[in-house]
Amino acid sequence: MAGIDLSGNFLSQEIPKGLTTLVGLRYLNLSGNHLSGYIPEDIGNLVLLESLDLSRNQLRGEIPQGFADLRSISALNLSTNMLSGRIPMGDQLRTLVDQSIYSNNPGLCGFPLEDCKNSPTPTQTETSLDEDKETLWLYCFVAAGFIFGFWLYWGIFLFRGETWRYLFYQYVDNMQGKVTKKVYSCISRFQVKGPE
């Protein structure tokens, strides 16, 4: 099937996800309906798609990053919906400079519309979220280590008898000795064998 034109009907609900499995599709026109929901994330599977018209519907949310994979797209119309966020960047999408294809979507920004203000690119957002998670884990481990070490050291003094303290310090010294011997044996074995 090379093309589907279901424009000007009373179609409602979401865009069927099965449409994105029609990889040979070249023309898709669903304009002038009552479609709602989000544009399917895997729209980029339609790599041969040359013309896509989803205008005059009630689609919302961001334009999926899969749009950047539409390498054959030469005609696009997403106007008069409720789309928002940054317009994806793709080599072929950069050739579509007509702002009217995104008109009447008050939340859209990015090329060819105005640049997004205080809205980082998706890769920056993902990177900053990963960094925030790493920092959070670091603080959690540092705090847990501090609390454990504090109570381990000062908890010994809570025991009334000196024998407990003596036994604890003797145990720590023995463990330190074992670890030191193990490290030295590994180093000496490495030096004898040499790097492989």
ChimeraX commands (.cxc) that place a marker at each C-alpha (Angstrom):
marker #1 position 0.00,0.00,0.00 radius 0.5
marker #1 position 1.55,3.28,-1.10 radius 0.5
marker #1 position -0.92,5.80,0.28 radius 0.5
marker #1 position -3.80,6.30,2.71 radius 0.5
marker #1 position -6.15,9.28,2.59 radius 0.5
marker #1 position -8.75,9.33,5.37 radius 0.5
marker #1 position -9.05,13.11,5.56 radius 0.5
marker #1 position -12.28,14.93,6.34 radius 0.5
marker #1 position -13.98,12.05,8.13 radius 0.5
marker #1 position -15.14,11.83,11.71 radius 0.5
marker #1 position -12.36,9.54,12.87 radius 0.5
marker #1 position -11.72,9.81,16.58 radius 0.5
marker #1 position -9.55,8.23,19.29 radius 0.5
marker #1 position -5.79,7.85,18.86 radius 0.5
marker #1 position -3.84,7.24,15.66 radius 0.5
marker #1 position -3.67,3.43,15.34 radius 0.5
marker #1 position -0.22,2.11,16.18 radius 0.5
marker #1 position -0.57,-0.41,13.34 radius 0.5
marker #1 position -0.11,2.38,10.80 radius 0.5
marker #1 position 3.56,2.59,11.71 radius 0.5
marker #1 position 4.07,-1.03,10.62 radius 0.5
marker #1 position 3.19,-0.15,7.01 radius 0.5
marker #1 position 6.82,0.56,6.14 radius 0.5
marker #1 position 6.11,0.92,2.39 radius 0.5
marker #1 position 3.71,3.82,2.99 radius 0.5
marker #1 position 4.55,6.97,1.01 radius 0.5
marker #1 position 1.49,9.18,1.61 radius 0.5
marker #1 position -0.60,9.46,4.76 radius 0.5
marker #1 position -3.38,12.02,5.16 radius 0.5
marker #1 position -5.44,11.96,8.36 radius 0.5
marker #1 position -6.29,15.67,8.39 radius 0.5
marker #1 position -9.64,17.16,9.34 radius 0.5
marker #1 position -10.70,14.43,11.77 radius 0.5
marker #1 position -11.19,14.29,15.53 radius 0.5
marker #1 position -8.05,12.31,16.31 radius 0.5
marker #1 position -6.74,12.85,19.82 radius 0.5
marker #1 position -3.92,11.52,21.93 radius 0.5
marker #1 position -0.30,11.41,20.91 radius 0.5
marker #1 position 1.50,10.87,17.63 radius 0.5
marker #1 position 2.92,7.30,17.75 radius 0.5
marker #1 position 6.53,7.19,18.99 radius 0.5
marker #1 position 7.58,4.77,16.25 radius 0.5
marker #1 position 6.45,7.03,13.39 radius 0.5
marker #1 position 10.09,6.96,12.29 radius 0.5
marker #1 position 9.56,3.39,11.02 radius 0.5
marker #1 position 7.89,4.90,7.95 radius 0.5
marker #1 position 11.21,5.75,6.32 radius 0.5
marker #1 position 9.72,5.95,2.81 radius 0.5
marker #1 position 7.01,8.42,3.85 radius 0.5
marker #1 position 7.09,11.46,1.56 radius 0.5
marker #1 position 3.90,13.25,2.62 radius 0.5
marker #1 position 2.28,13.37,6.07 radius 0.5
marker #1 position -0.75,15.49,6.94 radius 0.5
marker #1 position -2.09,15.31,10.50 radius 0.5
marker #1 position -3.50,18.86,10.55 radius 0.5
marker #1 position -6.84,19.95,12.02 radius 0.5
marker #1 position -7.08,17.26,14.70 radius 0.5
marker #1 position -6.78,17.34,18.47 radius 0.5
marker #1 position -3.36,15.71,18.79 radius 0.5
marker #1 position -1.41,16.71,21.89 radius 0.5
marker #1 position 1.98,16.21,23.46 radius 0.5
marker #1 position 5.39,16.46,21.88 radius 0.5
marker #1 position 6.31,15.58,18.34 radius 0.5
marker #1 position 8.15,12.24,18.68 radius 0.5
marker #1 position 11.89,12.10,18.08 radius 0.5
marker #1 position 11.14,9.45,15.43 radius 0.5
marker #1 position 10.29,12.32,13.06 radius 0.5
marker #1 position 14.02,12.83,12.66 radius 0.5
marker #1 position 14.17,9.38,11.01 radius 0.5
marker #1 position 11.76,10.37,8.21 radius 0.5
marker #1 position 14.43,10.75,5.54 radius 0.5
marker #1 position 12.07,11.00,2.56 radius 0.5
marker #1 position 9.56,13.50,3.96 radius 0.5
marker #1 position 9.03,16.44,1.63 radius 0.5
marker #1 position 5.48,17.52,2.58 radius 0.5
marker #1 position 4.43,17.83,6.22 radius 0.5
marker #1 position 1.47,19.50,7.89 radius 0.5
marker #1 position 0.93,19.31,11.66 radius 0.5
marker #1 position -0.96,22.61,11.98 radius 0.5
marker #1 position -4.05,23.21,14.13 radius 0.5
marker #1 position -3.49,20.66,16.88 radius 0.5
marker #1 position -2.44,20.99,20.52 radius 0.5
marker #1 position 1.18,19.94,20.07 radius 0.5
marker #1 position 3.88,21.29,22.36 radius 0.5
marker #1 position 7.60,21.07,23.04 radius 0.5
marker #1 position 10.66,21.19,20.84 radius 0.5
marker #1 position 10.36,20.28,17.16 radius 0.5
marker #1 position 12.74,17.35,16.49 radius 0.5
marker #1 position 15.82,18.02,14.42 radius 0.5
marker #1 position 16.58,15.82,11.44 radius 0.5
marker #1 position 18.41,16.30,8.18 radius 0.5
marker #1 position 15.23,16.12,6.11 radius 0.5
marker #1 position 13.14,18.11,8.61 radius 0.5
marker #1 position 15.59,21.02,8.28 radius 0.5
marker #1 position 14.60,21.37,4.64 radius 0.5
marker #1 position 10.98,22.09,5.68 radius 0.5
marker #1 position 11.30,25.78,6.47 radius 0.5
marker #1 position 7.64,26.80,6.08 radius 0.5
marker #1 position 6.40,27.84,9.53 radius 0.5
marker #1 position 2.76,27.28,8.56 radius 0.5
marker #1 position 3.18,23.50,8.79 radius 0.5
marker #1 position 3.39,23.92,12.58 radius 0.5
marker #1 position 0.94,26.86,12.97 radius 0.5
marker #1 position -1.82,26.91,15.58 radius 0.5
marker #1 position 0.16,24.74,17.98 radius 0.5
marker #1 position 0.90,27.34,20.66 radius 0.5
marker #1 position 3.29,25.12,22.61 radius 0.5
marker #1 position 5.69,24.30,19.77 radius 0.5
marker #1 position 9.16,25.82,19.49 radius 0.5
marker #1 position 12.41,25.21,17.67 radius 0.5
marker #1 position 13.38,25.36,14.00 radius 0.5
marker #1 position 11.68,26.77,11.89 radius 0.5
marker #1 position 9.67,28.50,14.66 radius 0.5
marker #1 position 11.13,30.59,17.47 radius 0.5
marker #1 position 13.85,28.95,19.50 radius 0.5
marker #1 position 12.75,27.39,22.77 radius 0.5
marker #1 position 13.34,29.65,25.73 radius 0.5
marker #1 position 14.67,27.96,28.86 radius 0.5
marker #1 position 13.88,24.59,27.34 radius 0.5
marker #1 position 16.93,22.35,27.09 radius 0.5
marker #1 position 17.28,19.85,24.30 radius 0.5
marker #1 position 16.13,16.32,25.14 radius 0.5
marker #1 position 19.69,15.04,25.26 radius 0.5
marker #1 position 20.63,17.78,27.75 radius 0.5
marker #1 position 17.61,16.90,29.88 radius 0.5
marker #1 position 18.45,13.19,29.89 radius 0.5
marker #1 position 22.10,13.91,30.68 radius 0.5
marker #1 position 21.23,16.23,33.55 radius 0.5
marker #1 position 18.79,13.64,34.96 radius 0.5
marker #1 position 21.51,10.97,34.84 radius 0.5
marker #1 position 23.96,13.31,36.56 radius 0.5
marker #1 position 21.36,14.15,39.22 radius 0.5
marker #1 position 20.80,10.44,39.90 radius 0.5
marker #1 position 24.52,9.80,40.19 radius 0.5
marker #1 position 24.93,12.72,42.57 radius 0.5
marker #1 position 22.00,11.53,44.67 radius 0.5
marker #1 position 23.48,8.03,44.95 radius 0.5
marker #1 position 26.87,9.50,45.88 radius 0.5
marker #1 position 25.34,11.57,48.69 radius 0.5
marker #1 position 23.35,8.56,49.94 radius 0.5
marker #1 position 26.46,6.37,50.09 radius 0.5
marker #1 position 28.55,9.08,51.76 radius 0.5
marker #1 position 25.84,9.67,54.36 radius 0.5
marker #1 position 25.39,5.95,55.00 radius 0.5
marker #1 position 29.17,5.49,55.33 radius 0.5
marker #1 position 29.45,8.39,57.74 radius 0.5
marker #1 position 26.62,7.12,59.92 radius 0.5
marker #1 position 27.98,3.56,59.93 radius 0.5
marker #1 position 31.53,4.70,60.68 radius 0.5
marker #1 position 30.41,7.08,63.40 radius 0.5
marker #1 position 28.40,4.47,65.26 radius 0.5
marker #1 position 31.01,1.79,64.70 radius 0.5
marker #1 position 33.75,3.91,66.23 radius 0.5
marker #1 position 31.80,5.58,69.03 radius 0.5
marker #1 position 29.57,2.57,69.64 radius 0.5
marker #1 position 32.61,0.76,71.05 radius 0.5
marker #1 position 32.87,3.32,73.80 radius 0.5
marker #1 position 29.30,2.62,74.79 radius 0.5
marker #1 position 30.36,-0.82,75.94 radius 0.5
marker #1 position 31.37,-0.51,79.55 radius 0.5
marker #1 position 34.11,-3.09,79.66 radius 0.5
marker #1 position 37.57,-2.47,78.29 radius 0.5
marker #1 position 37.73,-6.02,76.98 radius 0.5
marker #1 position 35.17,-5.21,74.28 radius 0.5
marker #1 position 37.20,-2.25,73.07 radius 0.5
marker #1 position 40.39,-4.26,73.19 radius 0.5
marker #1 position 38.80,-7.13,71.20 radius 0.5
marker #1 position 37.38,-4.74,68.62 radius 0.5
marker #1 position 40.70,-2.96,67.99 radius 0.5
marker #1 position 42.50,-6.30,67.85 radius 0.5
marker #1 position 39.99,-7.52,65.24 radius 0.5
marker #1 position 40.48,-4.35,63.15 radius 0.5
marker #1 position 44.27,-4.75,63.32 radius 0.5
marker #1 position 44.04,-8.41,62.24 radius 0.5
marker #1 position 41.80,-7.50,59.29 radius 0.5
marker #1 position 44.18,-4.74,58.26 radius 0.5
marker #1 position 47.08,-7.20,58.39 radius 0.5
marker #1 position 45.23,-9.75,56.25 radius 0.5
marker #1 position 44.26,-7.17,53.65 radius 0.5
marker #1 position 47.80,-5.78,53.51 radius 0.5
marker #1 position 49.30,-9.28,53.02 radius 0.5
marker #1 position 46.79,-10.04,50.25 radius 0.5
marker #1 position 47.57,-6.78,48.45 radius 0.5
marker #1 position 51.33,-7.37,48.68 radius 0.5
marker #1 position 50.99,-10.95,47.40 radius 0.5
marker #1 position 48.93,-9.73,44.42 radius 0.5
marker #1 position 51.48,-7.03,43.64 radius 0.5
marker #1 position 54.42,-9.41,43.90 radius 0.5
marker #1 position 52.65,-12.00,41.73 radius 0.5
marker #1 position 51.99,-9.32,39.12 radius 0.5
marker #1 position 55.59,-8.17,39.18 radius 0.5
marker #1 position 56.92,-11.75,38.79 radius 0.5
marker #1 position 54.57,-12.61,35.90 radius 0.5
marker #1 position 54.67,-9.18,34.35 radius 0.5
marker #1 position 51.82,-7.60,32.40 radius 0.5
marker #1 position 50.15,-10.04,30.00 radius 0.5
marker link #1:1,2 radius 0.2
marker link #1:2,3 radius 0.2
marker link #1:3,4 radius 0.2
marker link #1:4,5 radius 0.2
marker link #1:5,6 radius 0.2
marker link #1:6,7 radius 0.2
marker link #1:7,8 radius 0.2
marker link #1:8,9 radius 0.2
marker link #1:9,10 radius 0.2
marker link #1:10,11 radius 0.2
marker link #1:11,12 radius 0.2
marker link #1:12,13 radius 0.2
marker link #1:13,14 radius 0.2
marker link #1:14,15 radius 0.2
marker link #1:15,16 radius 0.2
marker link #1:16,17 radius 0.2
marker link #1:17,18 radius 0.2
marker link #1:18,19 radius 0.2
marker link #1:19,20 radius 0.2
marker link #1:20,21 radius 0.2
marker link #1:21,22 radius 0.2
marker link #1:22,23 radius 0.2
marker link #1:23,24 radius 0.2
marker link #1:24,25 radius 0.2
marker link #1:25,26 radius 0.2
marker link #1:26,27 radius 0.2
marker link #1:27,28 radius 0.2
marker link #1:28,29 radius 0.2
marker link #1:29,30 radius 0.2
marker link #1:30,31 radius 0.2
marker link #1:31,32 radius 0.2
marker link #1:32,33 radius 0.2
marker link #1:33,34 radius 0.2
marker link #1:34,35 radius 0.2
marker link #1:35,36 radius 0.2
marker link #1:36,37 radius 0.2
marker link #1:37,38 radius 0.2
marker link #1:38,39 radius 0.2
marker link #1:39,40 radius 0.2
marker link #1:40,41 radius 0.2
marker link #1:41,42 radius 0.2
marker link #1:42,43 radius 0.2
marker link #1:43,44 radius 0.2
marker link #1:44,45 radius 0.2
marker link #1:45,46 radius 0.2
marker link #1:46,47 radius 0.2
marker link #1:47,48 radius 0.2
marker link #1:48,49 radius 0.2
marker link #1:49,50 radius 0.2
marker link #1:50,51 radius 0.2
marker link #1:51,52 radius 0.2
marker link #1:52,53 radius 0.2
marker link #1:53,54 radius 0.2
marker link #1:54,55 radius 0.2
marker link #1:55,56 radius 0.2
marker link #1:56,57 radius 0.2
marker link #1:57,58 radius 0.2
marker link #1:58,59 radius 0.2
marker link #1:59,60 radius 0.2
marker link #1:60,61 radius 0.2
marker link #1:61,62 radius 0.2
marker link #1:62,63 radius 0.2
marker link #1:63,64 radius 0.2
marker link #1:64,65 radius 0.2
marker link #1:65,66 radius 0.2
marker link #1:66,67 radius 0.2
marker link #1:67,68 radius 0.2
marker link #1:68,69 radius 0.2
marker link #1:69,70 radius 0.2
marker link #1:70,71 radius 0.2
marker link #1:71,72 radius 0.2
marker link #1:72,73 radius 0.2
marker link #1:73,74 radius 0.2
marker link #1:74,75 radius 0.2
marker link #1:75,76 radius 0.2
marker link #1:76,77 radius 0.2
marker link #1:77,78 radius 0.2
marker link #1:78,79 radius 0.2
marker link #1:79,80 radius 0.2
marker link #1:80,81 radius 0.2
marker link #1:81,82 radius 0.2
marker link #1:82,83 radius 0.2
marker link #1:83,84 radius 0.2
marker link #1:84,85 radius 0.2
marker link #1:85,86 radius 0.2
marker link #1:86,87 radius 0.2
marker link #1:87,88 radius 0.2
marker link #1:88,89 radius 0.2
marker link #1:89,90 radius 0.2
marker link #1:90,91 radius 0.2
marker link #1:91,92 radius 0.2
marker link #1:92,93 radius 0.2
marker link #1:93,94 radius 0.2
marker link #1:94,95 radius 0.2
marker link #1:95,96 radius 0.2
marker link #1:96,97 radius 0.2
marker link #1:97,98 radius 0.2
marker link #1:98,99 radius 0.2
marker link #1:99,100 radius 0.2
marker link #1:100,101 radius 0.2
marker link #1:101,102 radius 0.2
marker link #1:102,103 radius 0.2
marker link #1:103,104 radius 0.2
marker link #1:104,105 radius 0.2
marker link #1:105,106 radius 0.2
marker link #1:106,107 radius 0.2
marker link #1:107,108 radius 0.2
marker link #1:108,109 radius 0.2
marker link #1:109,110 radius 0.2
marker link #1:110,111 radius 0.2
marker link #1:111,112 radius 0.2
marker link #1:112,113 radius 0.2
marker link #1:113,114 radius 0.2
marker link #1:114,115 radius 0.2
marker link #1:115,116 radius 0.2
marker link #1:116,117 radius 0.2
marker link #1:117,118 radius 0.2
marker link #1:118,119 radius 0.2
marker link #1:119,120 radius 0.2
marker link #1:120,121 radius 0.2
marker link #1:121,122 radius 0.2
marker link #1:122,123 radius 0.2
marker link #1:123,124 radius 0.2
marker link #1:124,125 radius 0.2
marker link #1:125,126 radius 0.2
marker link #1:126,127 radius 0.2
marker link #1:127,128 radius 0.2
marker link #1:128,129 radius 0.2
marker link #1:129,130 radius 0.2
marker link #1:130,131 radius 0.2
marker link #1:131,132 radius 0.2
marker link #1:132,133 radius 0.2
marker link #1:133,134 radius 0.2
marker link #1:134,135 radius 0.2
marker link #1:135,136 radius 0.2
marker link #1:136,137 radius 0.2
marker link #1:137,138 radius 0.2
marker link #1:138,139 radius 0.2
marker link #1:139,140 radius 0.2
marker link #1:140,141 radius 0.2
marker link #1:141,142 radius 0.2
marker link #1:142,143 radius 0.2
marker link #1:143,144 radius 0.2
marker link #1:144,145 radius 0.2
marker link #1:145,146 radius 0.2
marker link #1:146,147 radius 0.2
marker link #1:147,148 radius 0.2
marker link #1:148,149 radius 0.2
marker link #1:149,150 radius 0.2
marker link #1:150,151 radius 0.2
marker link #1:151,152 radius 0.2
marker link #1:152,153 radius 0.2
marker link #1:153,154 radius 0.2
marker link #1:154,155 radius 0.2
marker link #1:155,156 radius 0.2
marker link #1:156,157 radius 0.2
marker link #1:157,158 radius 0.2
marker link #1:158,159 radius 0.2
marker link #1:159,160 radius 0.2
marker link #1:160,161 radius 0.2
marker link #1:161,162 radius 0.2
marker link #1:162,163 radius 0.2
marker link #1:163,164 radius 0.2
marker link #1:164,165 radius 0.2
marker link #1:165,166 radius 0.2
marker link #1:166,167 radius 0.2
marker link #1:167,168 radius 0.2
marker link #1:168,169 radius 0.2
marker link #1:169,170 radius 0.2
marker link #1:170,171 radius 0.2
marker link #1:171,172 radius 0.2
marker link #1:172,173 radius 0.2
marker link #1:173,174 radius 0.2
marker link #1:174,175 radius 0.2
marker link #1:175,176 radius 0.2
marker link #1:176,177 radius 0.2
marker link #1:177,178 radius 0.2
marker link #1:178,179 radius 0.2
marker link #1:179,180 radius 0.2
marker link #1:180,181 radius 0.2
marker link #1:181,182 radius 0.2
marker link #1:182,183 radius 0.2
marker link #1:183,184 radius 0.2
marker link #1:184,185 radius 0.2
marker link #1:185,186 radius 0.2
marker link #1:186,187 radius 0.2
marker link #1:187,188 radius 0.2
marker link #1:188,189 radius 0.2
marker link #1:189,190 radius 0.2
marker link #1:190,191 radius 0.2
marker link #1:191,192 radius 0.2
marker link #1:192,193 radius 0.2
marker link #1:193,194 radius 0.2
marker link #1:194,195 radius 0.2
marker link #1:195,196 radius 0.2
view
